[in-house]
Amino acid sequence: MGETLIKNVSIVNEGTVKICDVLISGEFILSIEAANSIGADSTTKIIDGTGKHLFPGLIDDQVHFREPGLTHKGDLHTESRAAVAGGVTSYMEMPNTVPNALSQTLLEEKYQRASEVSIANYSFFMGASNDNLEEVLKTDGKRVCGVKVFMGSSTGNMLVDNQKTLEGIFSECPLLIATHCEDEATIRNNMTKYAAEFGENLSAIHHPLIRNAEACYRSSSMSVELATKHNTRLHILHISTARETELFRNDIPLSEKRITAEACIHHLWFSDKDYVEKGNFIKWNPAIKSSNDREEIWKAVLDDRIDVIATDHAPHTIEEKEQSYTKAPSGGPLVQHSLLAMLEFYHNGRISLETITRKMSHAVADMFSIDKRGYIRSGYYADLVLADLNASQFVDRSSLLYKCGWSPFEGTTFKSSVQSTWVNGNLVWDNGSIVEGNLGQRLLFNR
């Protein structure tokens, strides 16, 4: 692999922005020194980072890459390439594929497939159901990111709504449990009400009324109660309401938290007013809600009640999304533009570069105890993203690497662009093109 020297670049890392030289040797960062102080021989590849920013690779703790079984929407090959194009060098993928990853055998099959095609680093959540606790408890926490519990909308046998089962999972599972929290009974009642009122006129604008704040809070608060009762390591995904933010603490450091939370790009960017224009193309579960909900999520991100920012990347085909509201599936593609979206908020004065890095790299690595990733440190894997904050990027369908071929950001001009991405020291994205030839690695965890 040889050596690569990134010279005179502004590194965004551990609460500071400093102009430095960064030397990559093989898979790892060899040294970080003052600007223009590292020498190089004739075999070293030199990259001039003047005027650009170097971030640790983003770690997305919630994606749906759709393989196996749903590969007409996306797969590990296509979506991992979209990820590195957006600066996401590692991802954690969810178990609601077909078949659901509810056994150790099925889980390992996903790891095997990723080892053959994923250009980014990877981990896969073990899935919980109402009847597989024995399999869940076999999960190796050093090699698997965690256990996913759908306490709300899901597919197949993955809706866990049996109280006895939940008590068993929360009391016996020693691993991080990540939850999707929406109360199904509330949603069903709301659906009946609004379907009766609007009939065939039911549309995406009703989505946040059907999957409302009450449904989210009822489920999230129950998961917090269970975790508190059993001292469970709980991580609640995609917080979408103002009231839910009250469930989380910021008076202790992340290292001491047993209950953590995630915000997603779409809940920070869109509000319910955007359904009029974008319809089913911003239909997610949990639903995008009011501008006040969005504002309160932002407050919780910035004051550290919410610990990480991710995407919940979940592609569906254009044809599926163009169906009627009740038939169109929930979810959308986001990994190719998550960093650019957050950098847009930086340009608008909403968030600092240091906080973006903490929420999308450092904190994810710390929360999951990921081995030697998430920081720009000597001896750590060289998962790096070089961005130009002054080179704009326009989003149209010709620029997308998603298999589904669309984005909720179509028509947006971002002020920044991702210039280069390294995964384990390998250059995998460079000036608008994927660099093939190297694959990602399985994430390991220091637990």
Phi, psi and omega in degrees: 000330178074196183242149174231132179244118175260113189258144168055045184249147177277108181268133181256107193196131173051046172084007180224162169237114183229144176275121186216174164256141178232123181253124177257132176228115184063231182277349195240162169281120183274316182202155176228117185227174178302154184304137176060030181248348180265124177277165181215146176267185187290344181268351182278131175280125183251130177240125179277113181263012183305127178080001181244168183240137180249122180248150166297145181306139178291145176241110183266115186272008178206101173225159173235101183266000163077008179243129010269168165091339182231034191285356171288343179268321183182167177208174185295330177291304186292313188286330176291330177286321173299323181298309183292331175297335178260005179091006177272111184262345178217145180220158174238119191255148189271159190271002184273050171269187180235109005284160175298143180279076185251003175227160179296326179295312180293325178296314181293332176297325177292318177298320180297316180296318179298324180295342181266334190225344188279127180274344176256163174290157192212152165213158183229132176287141168283137181268145174251145175228186179286351187216029180231030183303322180300319178292318179303318185288350176277352188294132181273109183293345177278344185235358181227136188293325182170191181242134180256130177240118175272098175269031182187200189317129174199185181242162176062228185256028191260356174285114180259101184236008179270120185299321179296320178296315179299318177300319179295314180296311184292331182272333187253333185281122181275352185272170172298129176252119177259132185238143164262118188246104168213135182276116186294323181297318178297316180296316180298318179295318178295320179298317178299316181297310185284330175295321178293325183281321188249342177054234182290348179273002175299131185214183183299335180294341178270353185303314180286350174275326179283309177262073194269181183298324179299316180299319180291310184295320181302317181284315181298316181294325177294319180294323177295319178299315179298315182294321178294318180298319187253005184056041181283146172276099187251137174230114181266124185275159172034067175295131187233001184228155177297317186296324180298329182298339179288348183281347192246155186256151170226016181264003175227156180290159180305323183297341180258355183283136170260344179233121181233172184215158181234142167248150179248154184307315185293329178282343175269337187261310187263166169222177183298341177294337183282349177297330182300317181276317192258344173053228183295344182286349168239028175277107177237160166242124356295157184290150165293132187243212191285166176296329176293318175302315179301317180297319181289327174297316177302315179301319182290326174296314186284335178259010171075018166287324172260130195264327184222160176240131181222194184244327194055038177309121186210083187287146168226159181289159177302318181298321178294319181289335181277359176289174177298163184306314184290338180264334183291131179287160179266143178126161178197164183276137183216343191297335183286345185229015183294315178294317181297322178296316180291324176293331175297319176295326174298313180299329181273002177081016184274329187209149180274161175299321181296322180288322175304312181296319180295318185282336187249352179226292186304306187294326178294315178299318181291315182301318183265359182056047181287136183286117168056041176218165175094355180222158170264095183221145174300131181092351177271157175302141180277073171260105192221152179227123177259119183239147174252111184284355182239016177244107187288157178224124179265136182261114169224173187295333180291341183265357187273141176257357178295142177295329181288339171080016177215167178211144174292349179264008178304134181091354179273138170253109176279145181285342185243170175212153174271118183273313184213148176226133175246137174237118183054040178082353180266130174288117185243344176220127184212115174050048172092007183223145172288137174256106183279163175127342179224148182244162179285180181238159173290130175292142176241156190231134181272080182235000000 
